[in-house]
């Protein structure tokens, strides 16, 4: 049987986690349209702080509250990975790569005896990113972190033909790693808190 002090500390931890994850979700929602450093840094700092708190404290979140936290955390994993990966991509190439209208990037292709033309490659990357982060977060929370390897393999096979240009390869690697890092960190923190 838990003492009153244990229940009080667990309650304080749950309130802190709800507040910090809600604030992080609000910050990434602000950064969805245009990823900027300050909101993403603060959101990332809140996630890392939550990770440290649940790593150090020996209290697990009660299951019903854990389910509500998991819902909030999965939303943060899925939505937060978009501006975080876009910010990482802009930092990797200095903001030189232009985004297309269908979630891909615009690259200049040289045609024989013709003017160079821009073509959008890696289309659907935004939707794929949302799906991959949802799968990662749910897989980790379900105790199946090997889902990450499955996702990387599926993405590599599915995008293989589009990875002919250096810009496409760089975008694929940086975007995937940033997206998976964000989702894994949030979901791993939740797993520690709940289980």
JORA-V150068 format. One record per run of one state. SS is the DSSP state (a for helix, b for strand, c for the rest). FROM is the first residue (numbers start at 0). TO is the last residue. If there is no record, write none. Layout:
BEGIN
((SS:FROM:TO) (SS:FROM:TO))
END
This chain:
BEGIN
((c:0:2) (a:3:30) (c:31:35) (a:36:55) (c:56:61) (a:62:92) (c:93:96) (b:97:98) (c:99:103) (b:104:108) (c:109:115) (b:116:120) (c:121:123) (a:124:140) (c:141:145) (a:146:161) (c:162:164) (a:165:193) (c:194:194))
END
